[in-house]
């Protein structure tokens, strides 16, 4: 998906690179700008099977995530337009390609991380995709705001975790930022799956 879609994303990458240059942003600020652009897009659950099949598989795993998501009034109807809801029967493996994400702005954690990985790489920036317990996050090597935050090493470079599915905004804060993770976060449960 990355190799196939990268040529179609280059125009957007060039535009974002020019915006960052015009604003005088450094590499860390540029990558944060791009991540926040995606964090601002409402979350849409994407899965590889029908809604009933996904709920059945969820029960087999002793999980209630999909069922609770499907039953939440904020996500219904599941075909909600233009944002939110749920995207069923996504192939391959419940991940939309970067171009599919750009086409309708629907995506969950792995769709967003693959999109951002592709976009940032087209901009000439480093990025990895990291998967852990039931989740996918972007990894960026650019300075985290606080020292001592969890990271994974890849080819001698520290990659800090970046949440792509939520945004918290108030008068004093907009994030999460590069490296900000929940207090009980355990980096040893994660691995780099795309680099």
VOLUMLUM-159811 format. One record per residue (C-alpha): chain; residue number from 0; residue in one letter; x, z, y. Coordinates in nm, 3 decimals, always signed. Each point is the difference from the previous one (the first is absolute). Example, Ala and Ser with C-alpha at 12.3 -4.5 7.8 and 13.67 -1.06 7.14 Angstrom:
! VOLUMLUM-159811
<r chain="A" resi="0" resn="A" xx="+1.230" zz="+0.780" yy="-0.450"/>
<r chain="A" resi="1" resn="S" xx="+0.137" zz="-0.066" yy="+0.344"/>
This chain:
! VOLUMLUM-159811
<r chain="A" resi="0" resn="X" xx="+0.000" zz="+0.000" yy="+0.000"/>
<r chain="A" resi="1" resn="X" xx="+0.276" zz="+0.092" yy="+0.241"/>
<r chain="A" resi="2" resn="X" xx="+0.197" zz="-0.320" yy="-0.049"/>
<r chain="A" resi="3" resn="X" xx="-0.311" zz="-0.217" yy="+0.008"/>
<r chain="A" resi="4" resn="X" xx="-0.155" zz="+0.157" yy="+0.311"/>
<r chain="A" resi="5" resn="X" xx="+0.311" zz="+0.063" yy="+0.212"/>
<r chain="A" resi="6" resn="X" xx="+0.007" zz="-0.351" yy="+0.156"/>
<r chain="A" resi="7" resn="X" xx="-0.360" zz="+0.045" yy="+0.119"/>
<r chain="A" resi="8" resn="X" xx="+0.078" zz="+0.335" yy="+0.161"/>
<r chain="A" resi="9" resn="X" xx="+0.309" zz="-0.110" yy="+0.192"/>
<r chain="A" resi="10" resn="X" xx="-0.198" zz="-0.096" yy="+0.312"/>
<r chain="A" resi="11" resn="X" xx="-0.146" zz="+0.350" yy="+0.019"/>
<r chain="A" resi="12" resn="X" xx="+0.344" zz="+0.151" yy="-0.067"/>
<r chain="A" resi="13" resn="X" xx="+0.151" zz="-0.208" yy="+0.283"/>
<r chain="A" resi="14" resn="X" xx="-0.278" zz="+0.104" yy="+0.239"/>
<r chain="A" resi="15" resn="X" xx="+0.046" zz="+0.370" yy="-0.082"/>
<r chain="A" resi="16" resn="X" xx="+0.378" zz="-0.027" yy="+0.034"/>
<r chain="A" resi="17" resn="X" xx="-0.044" zz="-0.157" yy="+0.347"/>
<r chain="A" resi="18" resn="X" xx="-0.245" zz="+0.274" yy="+0.101"/>
<r chain="A" resi="19" resn="X" xx="+0.246" zz="+0.270" yy="-0.106"/>
<r chain="A" resi="20" resn="X" xx="+0.282" zz="-0.171" yy="+0.186"/>
<r chain="A" resi="21" resn="X" xx="-0.210" zz="-0.032" yy="+0.316"/>
<r chain="A" resi="22" resn="X" xx="-0.086" zz="+0.372" yy="-0.016"/>
<r chain="A" resi="23" resn="X" xx="+0.363" zz="+0.095" yy="-0.065"/>
<r chain="A" resi="24" resn="X" xx="-0.077" zz="+0.165" yy="-0.334"/>
<r chain="A" resi="25" resn="X" xx="+0.280" zz="+0.097" yy="-0.238"/>
<r chain="A" resi="26" resn="X" xx="-0.020" zz="-0.065" yy="-0.376"/>
<r chain="A" resi="27" resn="X" xx="-0.171" zz="+0.330" yy="-0.078"/>
<r chain="A" resi="28" resn="X" xx="-0.257" zz="-0.048" yy="+0.278"/>
<r chain="A" resi="29" resn="X" xx="-0.060" zz="-0.361" yy="-0.106"/>
<r chain="A" resi="30" resn="X" xx="-0.067" zz="+0.095" yy="-0.362"/>
<r chain="A" resi="31" resn="X" xx="-0.226" zz="+0.287" yy="+0.116"/>
<r chain="A" resi="32" resn="X" xx="-0.196" zz="-0.243" yy="+0.221"/>
<r chain="A" resi="33" resn="X" xx="-0.057" zz="-0.232" yy="-0.296"/>
<r chain="A" resi="34" resn="X" xx="-0.099" zz="+0.287" yy="-0.232"/>
<r chain="A" resi="35" resn="X" xx="-0.246" zz="+0.143" yy="+0.255"/>
<r chain="A" resi="36" resn="X" xx="-0.157" zz="-0.343" yy="+0.035"/>
<r chain="A" resi="37" resn="X" xx="-0.090" zz="+0.018" yy="-0.371"/>
<r chain="A" resi="38" resn="X" xx="-0.086" zz="+0.372" yy="+0.003"/>
<r chain="A" resi="39" resn="X" xx="-0.269" zz="-0.084" yy="+0.258"/>
<r chain="A" resi="40" resn="X" xx="-0.181" zz="-0.230" yy="-0.245"/>
<r chain="A" resi="41" resn="X" xx="-0.275" zz="+0.188" yy="-0.188"/>
<r chain="A" resi="42" resn="X" xx="+0.071" zz="+0.073" yy="-0.368"/>
<r chain="A" resi="43" resn="X" xx="-0.166" zz="-0.208" yy="-0.271"/>
<r chain="A" resi="44" resn="X" xx="+0.041" zz="+0.095" yy="-0.366"/>
<r chain="A" resi="45" resn="X" xx="+0.121" zz="-0.299" yy="-0.204"/>
<r chain="A" resi="46" resn="X" xx="-0.017" zz="-0.002" yy="-0.379"/>
<r chain="A" resi="47" resn="X" xx="+0.049" zz="-0.250" yy="-0.283"/>
<r chain="A" resi="48" resn="X" xx="-0.336" zz="+0.046" yy="-0.177"/>
<r chain="A" resi="49" resn="X" xx="-0.369" zz="+0.027" yy="+0.082"/>
<r chain="A" resi="50" resn="X" xx="-0.130" zz="+0.316" yy="+0.167"/>
<r chain="A" resi="51" resn="X" xx="-0.159" zz="+0.140" yy="-0.323"/>
<r chain="A" resi="52" resn="X" xx="+0.314" zz="-0.083" yy="-0.204"/>
<r chain="A" resi="53" resn="X" xx="+0.222" zz="+0.180" yy="+0.252"/>
<r chain="A" resi="54" resn="X" xx="-0.222" zz="+0.307" yy="-0.006"/>
<r chain="A" resi="55" resn="X" xx="+0.012" zz="+0.000" yy="-0.381"/>
<r chain="A" resi="56" resn="X" xx="+0.382" zz="-0.027" yy="+0.001"/>
<r chain="A" resi="57" resn="X" xx="+0.017" zz="+0.275" yy="+0.260"/>
<r chain="A" resi="58" resn="X" xx="-0.201" zz="+0.234" yy="-0.225"/>
<r chain="A" resi="59" resn="X" xx="+0.228" zz="-0.081" yy="-0.296"/>
<r chain="A" resi="60" resn="X" xx="+0.297" zz="+0.114" yy="+0.214"/>
<r chain="A" resi="61" resn="X" xx="-0.181" zz="+0.325" yy="+0.092"/>
<r chain="A" resi="62" resn="X" xx="-0.014" zz="-0.116" yy="+0.359"/>
<r chain="A" resi="63" resn="X" xx="-0.289" zz="-0.016" yy="+0.245"/>
<r chain="A" resi="64" resn="X" xx="+0.172" zz="-0.197" yy="+0.278"/>
<r chain="A" resi="65" resn="X" xx="-0.174" zz="-0.337" yy="-0.050"/>
<r chain="A" resi="66" resn="X" xx="-0.343" zz="+0.152" yy="-0.069"/>
<r chain="A" resi="67" resn="X" xx="+0.023" zz="+0.224" yy="+0.309"/>
<r chain="A" resi="68" resn="X" xx="+0.119" zz="-0.292" yy="+0.211"/>
<r chain="A" resi="69" resn="X" xx="-0.286" zz="-0.222" yy="-0.123"/>
<r chain="A" resi="70" resn="X" xx="-0.257" zz="+0.275" yy="+0.068"/>
<r chain="A" resi="71" resn="X" xx="+0.123" zz="+0.090" yy="+0.348"/>
<r chain="A" resi="72" resn="X" xx="-0.256" zz="-0.125" yy="+0.259"/>
<r chain="A" resi="73" resn="X" xx="+0.286" zz="-0.106" yy="+0.230"/>
<r chain="A" resi="74" resn="X" xx="+0.099" zz="-0.263" yy="-0.259"/>
<r chain="A" resi="75" resn="X" xx="-0.342" zz="-0.128" yy="-0.097"/>
<r chain="A" resi="76" resn="X" xx="-0.115" zz="-0.259" yy="-0.038"/>
<r chain="A" resi="77" resn="X" xx="+0.313" zz="-0.082" yy="-0.195"/>
<r chain="A" resi="78" resn="X" xx="-0.008" zz="-0.351" yy="+0.144"/>
<r chain="A" resi="79" resn="X" xx="+0.009" zz="+0.143" yy="+0.354"/>
<r chain="A" resi="80" resn="X" xx="+0.093" zz="-0.254" yy="+0.265"/>
<r chain="A" resi="81" resn="X" xx="+0.225" zz="-0.047" yy="+0.181"/>
<r chain="A" resi="82" resn="X" xx="+0.198" zz="+0.314" yy="-0.101"/>
<r chain="A" resi="83" resn="X" xx="-0.007" zz="+0.274" yy="-0.258"/>
<r chain="A" resi="84" resn="X" xx="-0.196" zz="-0.005" yy="-0.320"/>
<r chain="A" resi="85" resn="X" xx="+0.173" zz="-0.110" yy="-0.316"/>
<r chain="A" resi="86" resn="X" xx="+0.160" zz="-0.319" yy="-0.130"/>
<r chain="A" resi="87" resn="X" xx="-0.055" zz="-0.049" yy="-0.374"/>
<r chain="A" resi="88" resn="X" xx="+0.155" zz="-0.240" yy="-0.252"/>
<r chain="A" resi="89" resn="X" xx="+0.322" zz="-0.050" yy="+0.198"/>
<r chain="A" resi="90" resn="X" xx="+0.260" zz="-0.184" yy="-0.203"/>
<r chain="A" resi="91" resn="X" xx="+0.281" zz="+0.072" yy="-0.074"/>
<r chain="A" resi="92" resn="X" xx="-0.028" zz="+0.373" yy="-0.079"/>
<r chain="A" resi="93" resn="X" xx="-0.221" zz="+0.093" yy="+0.294"/>
<r chain="A" resi="94" resn="X" xx="+0.242" zz="-0.113" yy="+0.270"/>
<r chain="A" resi="95" resn="X" xx="-0.087" zz="-0.253" yy="+0.267"/>
<r chain="A" resi="96" resn="X" xx="+0.276" zz="-0.230" yy="+0.119"/>
<r chain="A" resi="97" resn="X" xx="+0.131" zz="+0.025" yy="+0.357"/>
<r chain="A" resi="98" resn="X" xx="-0.199" zz="-0.310" yy="+0.101"/>
<r chain="A" resi="99" resn="X" xx="-0.318" zz="+0.138" yy="-0.159"/>
<r chain="A" resi="100" resn="X" xx="+0.049" zz="+0.322" yy="+0.196"/>
<r chain="A" resi="101" resn="X" xx="+0.045" zz="-0.195" yy="+0.324"/>
<r chain="A" resi="102" resn="X" xx="-0.307" zz="-0.211" yy="-0.076"/>
<r chain="A" resi="103" resn="X" xx="-0.250" zz="+0.288" yy="+0.005"/>
<r chain="A" resi="104" resn="X" xx="+0.197" zz="+0.321" yy="+0.073"/>
<r chain="A" resi="105" resn="X" xx="-0.111" zz="+0.166" yy="-0.322"/>
<r chain="A" resi="106" resn="X" xx="+0.253" zz="+0.198" yy="-0.196"/>
<r chain="A" resi="107" resn="X" xx="+0.102" zz="+0.327" yy="-0.155"/>
<r chain="A" resi="108" resn="X" xx="+0.344" zz="+0.157" yy="-0.042"/>
<r chain="A" resi="109" resn="X" xx="+0.170" zz="-0.261" yy="-0.220"/>
<r chain="A" resi="110" resn="X" xx="-0.149" zz="-0.298" yy="+0.182"/>
<r chain="A" resi="111" resn="X" xx="+0.117" zz="+0.146" yy="+0.333"/>
<r chain="A" resi="112" resn="X" xx="+0.350" zz="+0.086" yy="-0.121"/>
<r chain="A" resi="113" resn="X" xx="+0.054" zz="-0.350" yy="-0.142"/>
<r chain="A" resi="114" resn="X" xx="-0.128" zz="-0.151" yy="+0.325"/>
<r chain="A" resi="115" resn="X" xx="+0.221" zz="+0.219" yy="+0.218"/>
<r chain="A" resi="116" resn="X" xx="+0.302" zz="-0.055" yy="-0.225"/>
<r chain="A" resi="117" resn="X" xx="-0.046" zz="-0.377" yy="+0.033"/>
<r chain="A" resi="118" resn="X" xx="-0.060" zz="+0.011" yy="+0.376"/>
<r chain="A" resi="119" resn="X" xx="+0.293" zz="+0.232" yy="+0.076"/>
<r chain="A" resi="120" resn="X" xx="+0.235" zz="-0.205" yy="-0.217"/>
<r chain="A" resi="121" resn="X" xx="-0.110" zz="-0.316" yy="+0.185"/>
<r chain="A" resi="122" resn="X" xx="+0.090" zz="+0.185" yy="+0.321"/>
<r chain="A" resi="123" resn="X" xx="+0.350" zz="+0.065" yy="-0.137"/>
<r chain="A" resi="124" resn="X" xx="-0.064" zz="+0.371" yy="-0.057"/>
<r chain="A" resi="125" resn="X" xx="+0.071" zz="+0.201" yy="-0.315"/>
<r chain="A" resi="126" resn="X" xx="-0.286" zz="+0.142" yy="-0.206"/>
<r chain="A" resi="127" resn="X" xx="-0.086" zz="+0.100" yy="-0.357"/>
<r chain="A" resi="128" resn="X" xx="-0.323" zz="+0.081" yy="-0.182"/>
<r chain="A" resi="129" resn="X" xx="-0.011" zz="+0.337" yy="-0.175"/>
<r chain="A" resi="130" resn="X" xx="-0.261" zz="+0.103" yy="-0.257"/>
<r chain="A" resi="131" resn="X" xx="-0.084" zz="+0.353" yy="-0.108"/>
<r chain="A" resi="132" resn="X" xx="-0.290" zz="+0.191" yy="-0.150"/>
<r chain="A" resi="133" resn="X" xx="-0.298" zz="-0.230" yy="+0.062"/>
<r chain="A" resi="134" resn="X" xx="+0.132" zz="-0.127" yy="+0.332"/>
<r chain="A" resi="135" resn="X" xx="+0.230" zz="-0.253" yy="+0.165"/>
<r chain="A" resi="136" resn="X" xx="+0.201" zz="+0.054" yy="+0.319"/>
<r chain="A" resi="137" resn="X" xx="+0.235" zz="-0.205" yy="+0.209"/>
<r chain="A" resi="138" resn="X" xx="+0.363" zz="+0.109" yy="+0.025"/>
<r chain="A" resi="139" resn="X" xx="+0.200" zz="-0.056" yy="+0.319"/>
<r chain="A" resi="140" resn="X" xx="+0.366" zz="+0.084" yy="+0.065"/>
<r chain="A" resi="141" resn="X" xx="-0.046" zz="+0.051" yy="+0.371"/>
<r chain="A" resi="142" resn="X" xx="+0.059" zz="+0.345" yy="+0.141"/>
<r chain="A" resi="143" resn="X" xx="-0.271" zz="+0.248" yy="-0.084"/>
<r chain="A" resi="144" resn="X" xx="-0.114" zz="+0.223" yy="+0.286"/>
<r chain="A" resi="145" resn="X" xx="+0.110" zz="+0.318" yy="-0.181"/>
<r chain="A" resi="146" resn="X" xx="+0.309" zz="+0.057" yy="-0.214"/>
<r chain="A" resi="147" resn="X" xx="-0.046" zz="+0.117" yy="-0.358"/>
<r chain="A" resi="148" resn="X" xx="-0.307" zz="-0.207" yy="-0.080"/>
<r chain="A" resi="149" resn="X" xx="-0.035" zz="-0.141" yy="-0.354"/>
<r chain="A" resi="150" resn="X" xx="+0.147" zz="-0.339" yy="-0.078"/>
<r chain="A" resi="151" resn="X" xx="+0.108" zz="-0.224" yy="-0.287"/>
<r chain="A" resi="152" resn="X" xx="+0.343" zz="-0.160" yy="-0.020"/>
<r chain="A" resi="153" resn="X" xx="+0.035" zz="-0.374" yy="-0.055"/>
<r chain="A" resi="154" resn="X" xx="+0.339" zz="-0.168" yy="+0.010"/>
<r chain="A" resi="155" resn="X" xx="+0.145" zz="+0.298" yy="+0.188"/>
<r chain="A" resi="156" resn="X" xx="-0.272" zz="-0.007" yy="+0.269"/>
<r chain="A" resi="157" resn="X" xx="-0.259" zz="+0.276" yy="+0.058"/>
<r chain="A" resi="158" resn="X" xx="-0.357" zz="-0.132" yy="+0.008"/>
<r chain="A" resi="159" resn="X" xx="-0.253" zz="+0.236" yy="+0.158"/>
<r chain="A" resi="160" resn="X" xx="-0.364" zz="+0.003" yy="-0.108"/>
<r chain="A" resi="161" resn="X" xx="-0.262" zz="-0.159" yy="+0.225"/>
<r chain="A" resi="162" resn="X" xx="-0.374" zz="+0.046" yy="-0.053"/>
<r chain="A" resi="163" resn="X" xx="-0.188" zz="-0.325" yy="+0.070"/>
<r chain="A" resi="164" resn="X" xx="-0.362" zz="+0.087" yy="-0.079"/>
<r chain="A" resi="165" resn="X" xx="-0.091" zz="+0.250" yy="+0.271"/>
<r chain="A" resi="166" resn="X" xx="+0.051" zz="+0.060" yy="+0.367"/>
<r chain="A" resi="167" resn="X" xx="-0.039" zz="+0.325" yy="+0.189"/>
<r chain="A" resi="168" resn="X" xx="-0.041" zz="-0.037" yy="+0.372"/>
<r chain="A" resi="169" resn="X" xx="-0.063" zz="+0.249" yy="+0.275"/>
<r chain="A" resi="170" resn="X" xx="+0.125" zz="+0.059" yy="+0.354"/>
<r chain="A" resi="171" resn="X" xx="+0.344" zz="+0.121" yy="-0.117"/>
<r chain="A" resi="172" resn="X" xx="+0.063" zz="-0.181" yy="-0.330"/>
<r chain="A" resi="173" resn="X" xx="-0.040" zz="-0.334" yy="-0.174"/>
<r chain="A" resi="174" resn="X" xx="+0.129" zz="-0.030" yy="-0.356"/>
<r chain="A" resi="175" resn="X" xx="+0.101" zz="+0.078" yy="-0.267"/>
<r chain="A" resi="176" resn="X" xx="+0.351" zz="-0.103" yy="+0.097"/>
<r chain="A" resi="177" resn="X" xx="+0.290" zz="-0.116" yy="-0.214"/>
<r chain="A" resi="178" resn="X" xx="+0.089" zz="+0.286" yy="-0.234"/>
<r chain="A" resi="179" resn="X" xx="-0.309" zz="+0.215" yy="+0.054"/>
<r chain="A" resi="180" resn="X" xx="-0.147" zz="+0.110" yy="-0.333"/>
<r chain="A" resi="181" resn="X" xx="-0.225" zz="+0.289" yy="-0.114"/>
<r chain="A" resi="182" resn="X" xx="+0.167" zz="+0.339" yy="-0.048"/>
<r chain="A" resi="183" resn="X" xx="-0.025" zz="-0.003" yy="-0.382"/>
<r chain="A" resi="184" resn="X" xx="+0.146" zz="-0.353" yy="-0.026"/>
<r chain="A" resi="185" resn="X" xx="+0.255" zz="-0.048" yy="-0.280"/>
<r chain="A" resi="186" resn="X" xx="+0.227" zz="-0.304" yy="+0.040"/>
<r chain="A" resi="187" resn="X" xx="+0.126" zz="+0.029" yy="-0.359"/>
<r chain="A" resi="188" resn="X" xx="-0.342" zz="-0.122" yy="-0.120"/>
<r chain="A" resi="189" resn="X" xx="+0.049" zz="-0.333" yy="+0.179"/>
<r chain="A" resi="190" resn="X" xx="+0.194" zz="-0.318" yy="-0.074"/>
<r chain="A" resi="191" resn="X" xx="+0.085" zz="-0.319" yy="+0.185"/>
<r chain="A" resi="192" resn="X" xx="-0.196" zz="-0.290" yy="-0.148"/>
<r chain="A" resi="193" resn="X" xx="+0.072" zz="-0.278" yy="+0.251"/>
<r chain="A" resi="194" resn="X" xx="+0.324" zz="-0.049" yy="+0.191"/>
